[in-house]
Amino acid sequence: MKAWLCERFADPFELVQKEVPLPQPGPGEVRVRVRAAGLAFGETLVLEGGYQKLPPLPYIPSSELSGIVDACGPGVTRLRVGDRVAAFSVSLAGGGLAEYCVLPERFVHPVGDGIDLVDAAGFLMNHWTAFNALVRRAQLLEGETLVVFGATGGVGCAAMDVGRALGARVIAVGSDTGYLKAMGADLAIDYRQASVSEQVREFTGGRGADVYFDPVGGDLFDQAMKAIAPGGRILVVGFTSGRPATLRTNVALVKMISVIGVEARLAIEQTGEQGWADFNTMLTWAKIGKIRPQKANRFPFDDALQAFRDLRNRKVRGKCVVVIDTD
């Protein structure tokens, strides 16, 4: 089968397309004929060797995908050959950027006939990150004000979706205010043109926002500290700015601020059944239409390296997906 491989970590990052053996499902595993694979900004940091955890080399990137179940290993009971599915992997070596991928059954989930399989490829990981952050970690309440940094990206759009589902007022911060308004933001701020903290304070009558969803870090984290409500929560989801932020503990003290780390993979791996219960609640929300996959930005399989480059250079709005099986 065809697959894209990372054979060494490098900056700028490198990928090569090769023929590799067809993987075989073992006990409790299913093989998926991949329809599409979702790409994440954080994975570009992995490819560069700059992430805090790195998979063994060589590896096939992409931890999120969709497709058709092609084969089932012994002990698989929930899925059958021919099922339409979306899947994610807790491993950084997810294997999605290939014609076929083998995953544990627990990480593979049916997709309803009314949902486009390509769009479904980018749903599970981004929405799980947003759901875990806002529902479990921050306990965002109806009527509270949520600020989403990096809102034009895939996980930012998912955070807006979950925030609206919870009944929050959503302030979206990004580089394309027209896009953010079309995505349903109550207020859209271009961080390059205006002071984020001043606009947040104005929108909230001087009180500040209750929750910040922050995959960016750096200067935007500093802006959050200037315009956060008493008892507010800052969710640290990443640092795509390249600079991890520094917390001013004196401000945290007097405003009773909580700074909360969010790691979607660890929320599954290390929280036992609580993580899975929350994940299944998110799936229920999706089934009833409370949250939905966003329309994906689609790249052909042969352009996967360019897709990663465009993602790294912030040229993509919304979720970036590589289409593998066009049948």
Protein Blocks (a to p, Z undefined) as FASTA:
>chain_A
ZZdddfbdcddddddddddddddddehiacdddfbdcddfklmmmmnopafbdcddddde
hjbdcdddfbdcehiakbcehiacddddfbfblolacfbdcddfklpccddfkbcfklmm
mmmmmmmmmmmmmmmmnopaehiacddehklbmklmmmmmmmmmnopacddddfblklmm
mnopabdcdfklpcfklmmmmmnnonopfbdcdfkgmmllmmmmmmccehiacddfbjfn
opacdddfklmmmnopacddddfklmmmmnojmlmmmmmmmmmmmmnopaccdddddddf
klmmmmmmmmmnopagcjddddfblZZ
